[in-house]
Amino acid sequence: MAENRASVRTEGVPCWVDAQLPDVEAGKRFYGELFGWSFEEKGALVQALCDGEPVASLAHKADGRMPTVWTVYFATPYVHALLARIHAAGGQVITAPVPVGELGTTALAADPEGAVFGLWQGGTHPGFGRRHEPGSFAWAELYARDTAVANAFYGNLFREALFGPDAAPDFGRAAVAEVFPAEMPPHFLVHFAVEDMEAALGTVNRIGGRVQVPPFDTSYGNVAVVTDNQGASFALLRK
């Protein structure tokens, strides 16, 4: 398995992603076809498996007013303490910590510009069983209005994961206007690895998704932004 040297338990390392969807069954069909995922029930969540290893989860969006989105979760050993630091640094607590059985504890926060991200204090479920391989998480890009503000906020918050001796970050920052219309709000974009970009984009179109931004080159690989058949945006990455 291709891995960072930093553990998925290291604070500030992206350790999980989930999609909040109106129709989880439709999501299973879409992502099963696109990435070859299989699925198993984990309480209220549907966990996605790639070659038998956990890579993501799908959940029913209980409130129709909430966006249909993919969310990236950063690992923390102490979620309450991290939320206090986020608040002190100018961020916001969106949802207070909620235990998910023995799996762990989750919370949502937002940075000073309003980009929402998750926190995960792992229990029996530390996070990704597979990443950086086709069909699994490969990168999280924050599209910010002011990258200097983002760099200061996350650099102080997740210093070990970004700059520590074992750091090999799979989390970057870019200006919104580099890829999206200037009016697009700051947000995180979850990237999944693919072997063949053209084939993957063809599958997205065939199963009801759409290409939002055609492939473009970045410092971390060739990227295309797409939406699924329910409107959740994510990116495909070929290194």
C-alpha positions as CSV (number, residue, x, y, z in Angstrom):
1,M,0.0,0.0,0.0
2,A,1.3,3.5,-0.9
3,E,1.3,5.5,2.3
4,N,2.7,8.6,3.9
5,R,5.3,8.0,6.6
6,A,3.0,10.0,8.9
7,S,0.4,7.7,10.4
8,V,-3.3,8.3,9.7
9,R,-3.5,8.9,13.5
10,T,-1.0,11.8,13.3
11,E,-2.9,15.0,14.1
12,G,-3.7,16.9,10.9
13,V,-3.3,14.0,8.5
14,P,-6.4,13.5,6.3
15,C,-7.7,10.2,7.6
16,W,-11.2,9.8,6.2
17,V,-13.7,11.1,3.7
18,D,-17.5,10.8,3.6
19,A,-20.3,11.9,1.3
20,Q,-23.7,13.2,2.6
21,L,-26.2,12.2,-0.1
22,P,-30.0,12.4,-0.5
23,D,-30.0,8.8,-1.9
24,V,-27.4,6.4,-0.5
25,E,-28.4,3.5,-2.7
26,A,-27.9,5.7,-5.8
27,G,-24.5,6.7,-4.4
28,K,-23.6,3.0,-4.0
29,R,-24.4,2.3,-7.6
30,F,-22.5,5.4,-8.9
31,Y,-19.3,4.9,-6.9
32,G,-19.4,1.1,-7.2
33,E,-19.4,1.5,-10.9
34,L,-16.8,4.3,-11.0
35,F,-14.2,3.0,-8.5
36,G,-15.2,-0.7,-8.1
37,W,-16.1,-0.2,-4.5
38,S,-18.1,-2.7,-2.4
39,F,-20.1,-1.7,0.6
40,E,-20.9,-2.8,4.1
41,E,-23.3,-1.4,6.8
42,K,-21.7,0.3,9.8
43,G,-24.6,1.5,11.8
44,A,-26.1,4.6,10.1
45,L,-23.1,4.7,7.7
46,V,-22.4,2.7,4.6
47,Q,-18.7,2.0,4.5
48,A,-17.0,1.8,1.1
49,L,-14.3,-0.8,0.6
50,C,-11.7,-1.0,-2.1
51,D,-10.2,-4.5,-2.4
52,G,-11.6,-5.2,1.0
53,E,-10.1,-2.1,2.7
54,P,-12.1,0.8,4.0
55,V,-11.7,4.0,1.9
56,A,-14.8,6.2,2.5
57,S,-18.3,6.2,3.8
58,L,-21.7,7.3,2.4
59,A,-24.4,8.7,4.7
60,H,-28.0,9.8,4.2
61,K,-28.4,13.6,4.3
62,A,-31.0,14.0,6.9
63,D,-31.6,17.8,6.3
64,G,-32.4,18.6,2.7
65,R,-31.2,22.2,3.3
66,M,-27.6,21.0,3.8
67,P,-25.3,20.7,0.8
68,T,-24.6,17.4,-1.0
69,V,-20.9,17.2,-0.4
70,W,-17.7,15.2,0.2
71,T,-16.0,16.1,3.4
72,V,-12.4,15.4,4.4
73,Y,-11.6,14.5,8.0
74,F,-8.3,15.3,9.7
75,A,-7.0,13.0,12.5
76,T,-6.7,14.2,16.0
77,P,-6.0,12.3,19.3
78,Y,-8.0,14.9,21.3
79,V,-10.9,16.4,19.4
80,H,-12.1,18.7,22.2
81,A,-8.7,20.3,22.6
82,L,-8.3,20.7,18.8
83,L,-11.7,22.4,18.6
84,A,-10.6,24.9,21.3
85,R,-7.5,25.7,19.3
86,I,-9.5,26.1,16.1
87,H,-11.9,28.6,17.8
88,A,-8.9,30.5,19.3
89,A,-7.3,30.7,15.8
90,G,-10.4,32.3,14.3
91,G,-12.2,29.2,13.1
92,Q,-15.7,28.0,14.0
93,V,-17.1,24.9,15.6
94,I,-19.9,23.7,13.3
95,T,-20.9,20.5,15.2
96,A,-19.7,19.5,18.6
97,P,-18.0,16.1,19.1
98,V,-20.3,13.2,18.6
99,P,-19.3,9.6,19.5
100,V,-19.8,7.0,16.7
101,G,-20.1,3.9,18.8
102,E,-16.6,2.4,19.4
103,L,-15.4,3.6,15.9
104,G,-14.4,7.0,17.2
105,T,-15.6,10.6,17.7
106,T,-16.4,13.1,14.9
107,A,-16.9,16.9,14.7
108,L,-17.1,19.5,12.0
109,A,-15.3,22.8,12.0
110,A,-14.7,25.7,9.6
111,D,-11.6,27.8,9.0
112,P,-11.5,31.6,9.2
113,E,-12.8,31.9,5.5
114,G,-15.6,29.4,6.1
115,A,-14.2,26.2,4.5
116,V,-15.7,23.3,6.3
117,F,-13.7,20.2,7.3
118,G,-14.1,17.3,9.6
119,L,-12.2,16.0,12.6
120,W,-11.8,12.3,13.6
121,Q,-10.6,11.0,16.9
122,G,-10.2,7.3,16.0
123,G,-11.3,4.5,18.2
124,T,-11.5,1.0,16.6
125,H,-11.6,2.8,13.3
126,P,-8.4,4.8,12.8
127,G,-9.2,5.8,9.2
128,F,-8.2,4.8,5.7
129,G,-7.2,1.2,5.2
130,R,-6.0,2.1,1.7
131,R,-5.0,5.5,0.2
132,H,-2.9,6.8,-2.7
133,E,-4.0,3.9,-4.9
134,P,-6.7,3.8,-7.6
135,G,-10.1,4.0,-6.1
136,S,-8.9,5.5,-2.9
137,F,-8.2,9.0,-1.4
138,A,-5.2,10.7,-2.9
139,W,-5.2,14.4,-2.0
140,A,-7.2,17.2,-0.4
141,E,-7.0,20.6,-1.9
142,L,-8.3,23.7,-0.1
143,Y,-9.5,26.4,-2.5
144,A,-9.2,29.6,-0.4
145,R,-9.8,33.3,-1.1
146,D,-6.6,34.2,0.7
147,T,-3.9,31.5,0.7
148,A,-1.8,33.4,3.2
149,V,-4.6,33.2,5.7
150,A,-5.1,29.5,5.0
151,N,-1.3,28.8,5.3
152,A,-1.1,30.6,8.7
153,F,-4.2,28.9,10.1
154,Y,-3.4,25.3,9.0
155,G,0.3,25.7,9.4
156,N,-0.1,26.5,13.1
157,L,-3.0,24.0,13.6
158,F,-1.4,21.0,11.9
159,R,2.3,21.8,12.1
160,E,3.5,18.2,12.8
161,A,1.6,16.8,9.8
162,L,2.7,19.5,7.4
163,F,6.2,20.3,8.6
164,G,7.3,17.6,11.0
165,P,10.2,15.2,10.4
166,D,7.9,12.4,9.1
167,A,5.6,14.8,7.1
168,A,4.7,13.9,3.6
169,P,1.5,16.1,3.2
170,D,-1.3,15.1,0.9
171,F,-3.1,18.4,1.7
172,G,-2.5,21.6,-0.4
173,R,-3.9,25.1,-0.7
174,A,-4.7,27.1,-3.8
175,A,-6.6,30.3,-4.7
176,V,-10.3,29.7,-5.7
177,A,-9.9,31.7,-8.8
178,E,-7.1,29.4,-10.1
179,V,-9.7,26.8,-11.0
180,F,-13.2,28.0,-10.1
181,P,-15.2,31.2,-10.7
182,A,-14.2,34.0,-8.3
183,E,-17.6,33.9,-6.5
184,M,-17.1,30.2,-5.5
185,P,-16.9,30.0,-1.7
186,P,-13.7,28.6,-0.1
187,H,-14.0,24.8,0.2
188,F,-12.1,21.5,0.3
189,L,-12.0,19.3,-2.7
190,V,-11.5,15.5,-2.1
191,H,-9.3,13.8,-4.8
192,F,-9.5,10.1,-5.6
193,A,-6.7,8.3,-7.5
194,V,-7.4,6.9,-11.0
195,E,-5.1,5.0,-13.4
196,D,-6.8,6.2,-16.6
197,M,-8.2,9.7,-16.6
198,E,-10.0,9.5,-19.9
199,A,-11.7,6.2,-19.0
200,A,-12.7,7.5,-15.6
201,L,-14.3,10.6,-17.1
202,G,-16.1,8.5,-19.7
203,T,-17.5,6.5,-16.8
204,V,-18.6,9.6,-14.9
205,N,-20.5,10.8,-17.9
206,R,-22.0,7.4,-18.7
207,I,-23.4,6.8,-15.2
208,G,-25.0,10.3,-14.8
209,G,-22.3,12.5,-13.4
210,R,-20.7,15.4,-15.2
211,V,-17.3,17.0,-15.8
212,Q,-17.2,20.3,-13.9
213,V,-13.5,21.2,-14.8
214,P,-11.7,19.3,-17.6
215,P,-8.3,17.8,-16.8
216,F,-5.5,20.2,-15.9
217,D,-2.0,19.8,-14.6
218,T,-0.9,20.5,-11.0
219,S,2.3,20.0,-9.0
220,Y,0.7,16.8,-7.6
221,G,-0.7,15.3,-10.8
222,N,-3.3,15.6,-13.5
223,V,-6.7,16.6,-12.0
224,A,-10.3,16.8,-13.3
225,V,-13.2,18.1,-11.1
226,V,-16.5,16.2,-11.5
227,T,-19.8,15.8,-9.8
228,D,-21.7,12.6,-9.1
229,N,-25.3,11.9,-10.1
230,Q,-26.6,13.8,-7.0
231,G,-24.4,16.9,-7.3
232,A,-21.5,16.1,-4.9
233,S,-18.3,17.5,-6.3
234,F,-14.9,15.6,-6.1
235,A,-11.8,15.3,-8.1
236,L,-10.0,12.6,-10.0
237,L,-6.2,12.5,-9.8
238,R,-3.8,10.7,-12.0
239,K,-0.2,11.0,-10.9
